Amino acid sequence: MSDPNASTAGTAPASPAPEKRRKRSALQVLRELRQPKVAMMLALGFSSGLPFLLTANTFGYWLRDEGTDLKTIGFLSWVGFAYAFKVYWSPLVDRLDVPLLGRLGRRRGWMLLCQILVAIGLVGMSVVGLSAGLGVIGAFALLVAFASATQDIAIDAWRIEAASDQEEVGLLTSAAQLGYRIALLITDAAIIAAAARIGWQLSYVAMAVLMVVGIVATFFAFEPRRADQVLQAKPPLWTRRGLVDAIIGPFVDFFHKHKLAGLVILLAVALYRLPDFIMGPMYNPYYHDLGISKDTVAVVRGSFGLVATFVGLAAAGLTALRIGLLPTLILGLVLEALGTSAFALLALHASDITFAAVMSLDSFAQAFAGVALVTYMSSLTSLGYTATQYAMLSSVYALLGKFLKGFSGVAVDSLTPTYGLLGAYATSFIATGLTAIPPLILFLLLWRMHGREGSGHKA
């Protein structure tokens, strides 16, 4: 993540290079954790993660509880394409203030607008329920996904621009991932336990109320100014040069820095999270069809899953510091493959102990791989194009996975006549784990292209 060769415009070198830097001691790291912006990043990460599963896996659990077929659940997961397409409106977030709310600053204004829209969308999903039809609740889910994706653009830009140096980007990234994972546990565990008692609709209202965490953090956060000088030097957006720079500039800058390696980077990033994404809509229906109770799912996720997540976050940060980002990314892929494939074991033996072990491995793997990828993508952005370039990278990694997971229900259904329902799930999880092989090869190629020493790219 460190970038000693960056210019005053905040650009990174064409390829990661060996570097000499003062290493922070453990005591210094602990002191930095007390900074107010770390607490703000933790809360904003929570706000970013809260809506995600509510239009994805958890939404699928609600639909399955109401008797919705697997094919429909898979196709409805396509509302998540908002996360994959956010790059197309990210230049607006980079260059325009929100009317009225813009007085808070560009990043904070966009955050607040999106947080309000997410809350409205969640309340809408709760009020209409499935009785109004899948089209109506799907429309509110799309609003939540669109607002959430836009919030991510602003929060990711804030995270990078609020940092005083590249090492602090790593610190804020860890805080953001911690908040994000806590939100995922709440929307993937606590809400399931709540739904068993008060129903899905009231549970979604409770999630809307929790968006207050992000709203409060937005008011208390400062507006980052690190990119202001770069942005002020650019032509206004309403001019032809300004429009071209806002839309095309981020991509020209990216490939100018990384040359041919840029294509390999984009392809590797695009494939990196496939082991986590492809079967995403089927996890909760799988637990449902295994007969695992909501309480068991909630308890395991909130205990073993929580601990494994925290350990994975810490392990990824430490590993990146010790051996570099590319080796950490490669290790993350191996863990992703193992974590996803392990779910096939539940089809053979779905005891509480087996479920806890599989869930712990998967939680550790996802947390580890998530920190590695987010830190890597953050290190590739330039000031002045922060929101758009990071949105480009995160859209690239989301696009293929979001598309393929729409067919997850079709895959399970098509395999069921041959393998039976649980066998079809197991086969699909194993096949999904194998999708880690292509990005593994690509990151090994990047390591070779830059040289083992240079491409370590230590955080």
SVG drawing of the C-alpha trace seen along z (x, -y; Angstrom):
<svg xmlns="http://www.w3.org/2000/svg" viewBox="-51 -25 66 64">
<polyline fill="none" stroke="black" stroke-width="0.4" points="0.0,0.0 2.9,-2.4 3.6,-4.6 6.8,-6.6 7.1,-7.4 3.7,-9.0 3.6,-12.5 2.0,-15.5 -1.1,-14.6 -1.4,-11.5 -0.5,-9.1 1.0,-5.7 4.0,-4.2 3.4,-2.0 4.2,1.0 4.8,1.6 8.4,1.2 10.6,2.1 10.5,-0.5 12.2,-1.6 10.0,-3.0 9.8,-3.4 7.8,-0.6 5.2,-1.5 5.6,0.3 2.7,2.2 2.3,-0.6 2.1,-3.2 -0.5,-1.3 -2.6,-1.0 -2.3,-4.8 -3.4,-5.4 -6.5,-3.3 -7.6,-6.0 -7.9,-8.6 -11.5,-10.0 -11.4,-9.2 -10.8,-5.5 -14.0,-5.5 -15.8,-7.4 -14.5,-4.9 -15.7,-2.0 -19.2,-3.5 -19.2,-4.4 -18.0,-0.8 -21.0,0.4 -23.3,-1.9 -21.8,-0.6 -22.2,3.1 -25.7,2.9 -27.8,2.8 -25.7,5.3 -27.2,8.6 -30.7,7.1 -31.1,7.2 -29.0,10.4 -28.6,13.5 -30.9,12.4 -33.6,11.2 -33.3,14.7 -34.0,16.3 -37.1,14.2 -38.2,15.1 -37.6,18.8 -39.5,18.7 -42.5,17.4 -42.2,20.3 -40.4,18.5 -38.7,20.9 -34.9,21.0 -34.8,19.7 -36.7,16.5 -34.5,16.0 -31.4,16.2 -32.8,13.8 -33.9,11.3 -30.3,11.2 -29.6,9.2 -30.7,6.0 -27.1,6.2 -26.0,5.2 -26.2,1.7 -22.9,2.4 -21.4,3.6 -22.6,0.6 -21.8,-2.1 -18.7,-3.1 -21.0,-4.8 -22.3,-7.4 -19.2,-7.6 -17.8,-10.7 -20.8,-12.6 -19.9,-11.7 -16.3,-12.6 -17.1,-16.1 -20.5,-17.3 -22.0,-18.5 -25.4,-17.3 -27.9,-20.2 -28.6,-21.5 -26.7,-18.6 -23.6,-19.8 -23.0,-22.3 -21.7,-19.4 -19.0,-18.8 -19.0,-16.7 -18.2,-13.3 -20.4,-13.8 -23.3,-15.2 -23.5,-12.2 -23.2,-9.9 -26.1,-11.5 -28.4,-11.5 -27.7,-7.8 -28.1,-6.8 -31.6,-8.4 -32.6,-6.7 -31.4,-3.3 -33.6,-3.7 -36.6,-4.7 -36.0,-1.7 -35.8,0.7 -39.0,-0.7 -40.6,-0.3 -39.6,3.3 -41.1,3.9 -44.4,2.1 -45.2,3.8 -43.9,7.2 -44.4,10.1 -48.2,9.6 -47.8,6.7 -46.0,8.9 -42.3,9.6 -42.2,6.7 -43.0,4.1 -40.7,5.4 -38.1,5.9 -38.3,2.2 -37.7,1.2 -34.8,3.6 -33.4,2.0 -33.7,-1.5 -31.8,-0.1 -29.1,1.4 -28.7,-1.7 -28.4,-4.0 -26.1,-1.6 -23.8,-1.4 -23.7,-5.2 -23.0,-5.4 -20.1,-3.0 -18.6,-5.3 -18.6,-8.2 -17.4,-6.3 -14.5,-4.6 -13.4,-8.0 -13.6,-9.4 -11.6,-6.4 -8.7,-7.0 -8.7,-10.8 -9.1,-11.1 -5.8,-9.2 -2.7,-11.2 -0.5,-8.6 -0.7,-5.2 -0.1,-3.3 -3.0,-5.1 -5.1,-4.0 -4.4,-0.5 -5.5,-1.4 -8.7,-2.9 -9.4,0.0 -9.1,2.4 -11.5,0.2 -13.9,0.0 -13.8,3.8 -14.4,4.4 -17.5,2.2 -18.6,3.8 -18.3,7.3 -20.1,6.4 -23.0,5.1 -22.9,8.3 -23.2,10.4 -26.2,8.4 -27.9,8.7 -27.0,12.3 -27.4,13.5 -29.3,11.2 -32.0,10.4 -32.6,14.2 -33.1,14.7 -35.4,11.6 -37.4,12.8 -38.1,16.1 -39.8,14.0 -41.2,10.8 -41.3,11.6 -39.3,10.4 -41.1,7.1 -40.5,5.7 -36.9,7.0 -36.3,4.9 -37.7,1.8 -35.2,2.4 -32.4,2.5 -33.6,-0.8 -33.3,-2.3 -29.7,-1.1 -28.8,-3.3 -28.8,-6.1 -25.3,-4.8 -24.0,-6.0 -26.0,-9.2 -24.5,-10.2 -21.0,-9.3 -21.5,-11.4 -22.3,-14.5 -19.3,-14.0 -16.8,-13.1 -14.7,-15.8 -14.7,-16.6 -11.3,-15.5 -9.4,-18.2 -6.4,-16.2 -7.7,-16.0 -9.0,-19.6 -5.9,-21.1 -5.9,-18.4 -9.6,-18.8 -9.4,-22.6 -6.8,-22.4 -9.1,-20.4 -11.5,-22.1 -15.2,-22.5 -17.4,-19.5 -19.8,-21.5 -17.0,-22.3 -16.1,-19.9 -12.6,-19.3 -14.0,-18.8 -16.6,-16.3 -14.0,-14.3 -11.6,-14.4 -14.2,-13.2 -15.4,-10.4 -12.3,-9.2 -9.5,-10.7 -9.6,-8.1 -9.2,-5.2 -6.4,-7.0 -4.6,-7.7 -4.9,-4.0 -3.5,-2.5 -0.8,-5.2 0.5,-4.0 0.1,-0.3 0.5,0.2 -0.1,3.8 -0.2,5.0 -3.4,2.9 -5.3,5.4 -4.0,8.3 -4.9,6.4 -8.4,5.8 -9.0,9.4 -7.5,10.7 -9.7,8.3 -12.8,9.3 -12.3,13.0 -11.1,12.6 -14.4,12.9 -16.1,15.4 -15.8,18.2 -17.8,15.9 -20.2,14.4 -21.5,17.2 -23.5,19.2 -24.4,16.2 -28.1,16.4 -28.2,20.1 -26.5,20.0 -29.6,19.3 -32.0,21.5 -29.3,24.2 -29.6,23.9 -33.4,23.8 -33.4,27.0 -30.9,28.7 -33.3,28.1 -30.9,25.9 -33.0,23.6 -32.8,19.9 -31.6,19.7 -28.7,22.1 -27.7,20.0 -27.9,16.8 -26.0,18.2 -23.2,19.7 -22.8,16.6 -22.8,14.3 -20.3,16.4 -18.0,18.6 -18.5,16.5 -17.8,13.3 -14.6,14.5 -13.4,16.0 -14.1,12.7 -12.1,10.6 -9.2,13.1 -9.3,13.0 -9.3,9.2 -6.3,9.1 -4.5,11.9 -4.8,10.2 -3.4,6.9 -0.5,8.6 0.2,10.9 0.2,7.9 2.7,6.1 5.0,9.1 5.0,10.6 3.3,8.0 0.0,7.6 0.3,9.9 1.3,12.9 -1.5,12.0 -4.0,11.9 -2.8,15.3 -3.2,16.8 -6.7,15.2 -7.7,17.1 -6.6,20.4 -8.7,19.7 -11.7,18.6 -11.6,21.9 -11.4,24.0 -14.1,22.0 -16.6,22.2 -16.0,25.8 -16.3,26.8 -20.1,26.1 -20.4,29.3 -19.6,31.2 -22.9,30.1 -24.8,32.2 -23.1,35.2 -23.3,34.3 -25.1,31.1 -24.5,31.3 -24.1,28.2 -20.4,28.8 -19.9,29.3 -21.9,26.2 -19.9,24.1 -16.6,25.4 -17.6,24.7 -19.0,21.3 -15.9,20.3 -13.6,21.3 -15.7,19.4 -15.9,16.3 -12.2,16.3 -11.6,16.7 -14.0,14.0 -12.6,11.5 -9.0,12.3 -9.6,12.1 -11.8,9.0 -9.1,7.0 -6.5,8.1 -8.5,7.1 -9.8,3.7 -6.3,2.7 -4.9,3.7 -7.5,1.8 -7.1,-1.3 -3.4,-1.3 -4.1,-1.6 -6.1,-4.9 -5.0,-8.5 -6.1,-11.7 -8.5,-13.6 -9.9,-10.3 -10.4,-8.5 -14.1,-7.8 -14.2,-6.9 -11.1,-4.7 -12.1,-2.8 -15.6,-2.4 -14.1,-1.1 -12.1,1.5 -14.9,2.5 -17.4,2.6 -15.0,4.9 -14.8,7.3 -18.5,7.3 -19.8,7.5 -19.1,11.1 -20.0,12.4 -23.3,10.6 -24.2,11.9 -23.3,15.5 -24.9,15.7 -28.3,15.0 -28.0,18.5 -27.1,20.1 -30.7,21.3 -30.9,22.6 -27.6,24.6 -29.0,26.2 -32.3,27.0 -30.7,28.5 -28.4,30.7 -31.1,31.9 -32.5,34.7 -29.1,36.3 -27.7,35.7 -30.7,34.9 -31.3,31.5 -28.6,31.6 -26.2,33.3 -26.9,30.5 -26.0,27.9 -22.8,29.7 -21.7,30.1 -22.4,26.4 -20.3,25.3 -17.3,27.5 -17.5,26.2 -17.7,22.6 -14.6,23.2 -12.7,24.2 -13.3,20.7 -10.4,19.5 -7.9,21.2 -8.0,18.6 -7.4,15.5 -4.7,17.4 -2.8,17.9 -3.3,14.3 -1.9,13.0 1.0,15.4 1.6,13.9 1.5,10.3 4.0,11.4 6.3,12.7 5.8,9.6 6.9,7.3 9.4,9.5 9.0,11.2 10.7,8.4 8.9,5.5 5.5,6.9 5.3,7.8 4.0,4.2 3.9,4.2 1.1,2.4"/>
</svg>
